[in-house]
């Protein structure tokens, strides 16, 4: 894992994201997950990372906040 991410994400969650990415780039379209499956998987991973029992400090990425707060026009 990228050393800059160390302590921000548990390795098992990073592994799940990597596995999802590999599924998304399969040449056989029947193997690739639907966008609904991708979103559900990412939401599940995010929920696992947000558990209250997780005592790691979380930081807000200002770029992420900016992207989510932009108007629909772009």
C-alpha positions in Angstrom: 0.0 0.0 0.0 1.1 3.6 -0.6 2.9 4.8 2.5 0.9 8.0 2.4 -2.2 6.0 3.0 -0.8 4.1 5.9 -3.1 4.4 9.0 -5.9 6.0 7.0 -7.4 2.8 5.6 -7.2 -0.8 6.9 -5.3 -3.0 4.5 -8.2 -5.4 4.2 -10.5 -2.6 2.9 -7.8 -1.5 0.5 -7.6 -5.1 -0.7 -11.3 -5.2 -1.3 -11.2 -2.0 -3.4 -8.3 -3.4 -5.4 -10.3 -6.6 -6.0 -13.3 -4.6 -7.1 -11.1 -2.6 -9.5 -9.7 -5.8 -11.0 -13.3 -7.0 -11.6 -14.1 -3.7 -13.3 -11.4 -4.1 -15.9 -12.1 -7.7 -17.0 -12.2 -8.0 -20.8 -15.3 -10.3 -20.6 -18.2 -8.0 -19.9 -20.2 -10.8 -18.2 -17.5 -10.9 -15.5 -17.5 -7.2 -14.8 -19.8 -5.9 -12.1 -22.7 -3.6 -12.8 -22.5 0.0 -11.7 -25.1 -0.9 -9.1 -22.8 -3.6 -7.7 -19.8 -1.3 -7.8 -21.7 1.4 -5.8 -23.1 -1.2 -3.3 -19.6 -2.6 -2.8 -18.0 0.8 -2.3 -20.8 1.8 0.1 -20.2 -1.4 2.1 -16.5 -0.8 2.2 -17.1 2.9 3.3 -19.5 1.7 6.0 -16.9 -0.8 7.3 -14.3 2.0 7.4 -16.7 4.3 9.3 -17.5 1.9 12.2 -17.5 3.7 15.6 -15.2 1.0 17.0 -12.6 2.2 14.5 -10.4 4.5 16.6 -8.3 5.8 13.8 -8.3 9.6 13.2 -10.1 10.4 10.0 -9.2 13.4 7.9 -11.4 15.1 5.4 -10.0 15.5 1.9 -10.7 19.0 0.9 -10.8 17.9 -2.8 -13.5 15.4 -1.9 -15.6 18.0 -0.2 -15.2 20.3 -3.1 -16.3 17.6 -5.6 -19.4 16.7 -3.6 -20.4 20.4 -3.2 -20.3 21.4 -6.8 -23.6 22.2 -8.5 -25.0 19.7 -11.0 -23.6 21.7 -13.9 -20.0 20.7 -13.3 
